[in-house]
């Protein structure tokens, strides 16, 4: 059960930032497990179990990131990440190009949301084809986003703007990839078990969008 993070969690991330080397990490591995990895796992499991129960039949799994960097991406001799995240998703060969729910904790801030790490061009082409077929239906889907202040649309855009079928769809129509994201500085909420409820409420709000976007790759190729 998730009981909240602690100041020790923040301290470990900050210390790792300035001591990002194997001898220091190995000497503090117990702290990593107790203060960082275990509470991230507990939060992920709590959110996963509730979402799977409240929204059955979606075949969700949850994953927690590794703190060890891919050897191909180690820069400046720093072998460890200073952040951890978990994701709730359907099994996929390419998780980076499938929609997922996530939570990410770093030394300064935490974020959560739903979206793609990097959507395939084909996926975004299919989204545009759907919007072209029925822009009003898509506007109805996204309307709740503009009636709340928890999540915002984020993601890279095409340098050369594409002509959307309506003003209300333009922001989505011109994304190369996207996420609906909440981001805030670390504070007291991080240390409370209520954080799990906030994530669950957020993921529940985002579920209609997930259900829409996860079917894009089932569409026929966009013309």
N, C-alpha and C positions, 0 to 999 in steps of 0.2 A: 504494500500500500504506500502511495506517495504521501510523505509527510512534509514536503517542502525542502528546498535547498537550504544551505546554511552559509554563513559568512566564510566558513572554511572552503566552500565551493569556489567562491570568488577569489579567495586568497590563493588557492591552488592554481587556478587559471593564470592569475597575474604572475605568480612565482615561476610558472612554467614558461611564460613569455620571456622572462629574463634569464632562464636557466635551461634553454631548450637543447639539451644534450643528454645522451644516454646515461652517463653516470648519475646525474642528478635525478633523472626520472626513475631509474631503478632503485635509488635510495628512498624515493618518495612514492613508490608504487602502491603501497597500502593506502596512502592518502588519496591517490587517484581513484582506486576502487571504491573506497568508503565515501568520499566526499563529492565525487564527480560522476563516475560511471554508474554506480548503483542508484543514485537518485534519478538520473536521466532514464535508466531502465525502468524504474518504478513508475515514473510519470508516463512513459510511453506505454507500459502495460496497462495502467489504469485507463488511459484514454482509449487504447485499442479495445479493451474488453467492453467498455461502455458503447463505443461506436459500433462495434460488431454486434452487440446485443440490440441496440436501438435501430440499426439499419442492417438487418440480416440479408444473406444471400449474395453479398458482394465479393466474397472470397478474400477478405482482407488478411494481410499479414502485417507484422510490424518489424522494423529493423532499427538497430542502433549503430551509428557510425563507429568506425575504429579511430583511435587517437593517432595511430601510426600513419604517416603520410605514405602515399605511393612512392616508391623509390625513384620513379621517373619524374616526380614533381617536387622532390626535396630541393630547396633553394637556400643558399647561405648556410648549409650544414645544419638546418633545423629539422629534425626528423619527426617532430610531433605537432599535431594540430593543437591550438589553444581553445578550440570550440568542439562541442559534440552536438549531434542532432539525432532525432529519431524520425522515422517516417511510417505512415500507415498507407498501404497501397495494395494493389493486386499484384501477384507475381508476374514478372515481366523479364524478358531477356535484356531489354534496354530500359532500365528504370529511369534514366535521364530523360527519356523522350515520352514518358507516360505520366499522367497526372497523379500527384501524391499529396497527402496531407503531411505537414511537417511541423516540428518544433526545433529551434536551434538556439543554443546558449553559448555566448562568448563572454569575455571578461567585462565588456561594457554594456551589452544589451542582449535581449532575447527577441526572437521573432517566431511567428507561426503563420500558417496559411495553407493554401492549396494551389497547386499549379505545376508547371513544368520546370525542370532544371534547364532543359534545352529542347523545346519541341522540334520535331522534324519539319522541314519545309512542306512536306506532303500533308502533314497534319494541319498546319495553318492554312494551306490551300483548301482543304476540305471544310475548315471552319468558314472561310470566306464564301465557298460555294453554298453552304447552308444559309448563311446570312443573305446571300443574293436571292436564294429561292424564297425566303420568307423573313424579311427584315423585321416585320412587326412582331413575329414570334420571338425573335432573339431580343428585341427591345423589352418585351414583357419578361423574359428570363432575367435580364440584367437589371431591371428596375430596382429590385431590393438593395442592390449595391449602393445606389445613390440615395437611399433613405436611411443609411447607417454611417457610423464613423469609426468602425473597428477595422475594416479591411479596405485597402485601396488597390487599384489595378496598377501593376508594375511590370516592366519588361522592356527589352530593346525594341526599337521601331525601325522600319525601313527608311533609309535616307530619302528615297524617292517615294513620295506619298502615293498610295493607291486610292482610287476614287470609290469611297464607300457608298452604298445605296441610300443611306440616310445619315444625318448628323449624329443621331444617337448611337450609331454603330461604328463611327469612324475610329474611335480610340482603340477598339478591339480589332478592327479590320486591318489596321496598320502595324500590329505587333508581329515581330518575328517569333516571339515566345512570350509567355506571360505567367504571372502569379497574382493571386489575390492575397495580399500580405499585410500583416500587422507587425510593427516593429516598435519597441520601446526600451528606454534605459532600464538597467537592472535597479530594482528597488524592493520595498517591503513585500510586495505581492509575490516575488520570487521565493520568499521564505515561508509561504503559507500553503497548506494543502488545497486551498481554494483555487490555486493556479490550475489544477487539473480540471475543475469545473468550468473555468473560463475557457480552456482549450476545447473541452467537449462541447460547450455551447457554440463556440466558433466553428468547429468542424460540422456541427449539426446545421448551422446556418449555411455553410458552404456546400452541403451535400447535393442540393439540386444542380449546382454548377458542375460538381464532380460527375454526377450521373450523365450530364449532357456531354461533357468533354471526353469522358472515357469511351464514348461510343464513336468518336470521330474516326478512329482507325478501322471501324467496321463498315464505314461508308464505302460506296463505290468510288473509284478515283475521281477526283474533281475534274470537271471539263474546263 
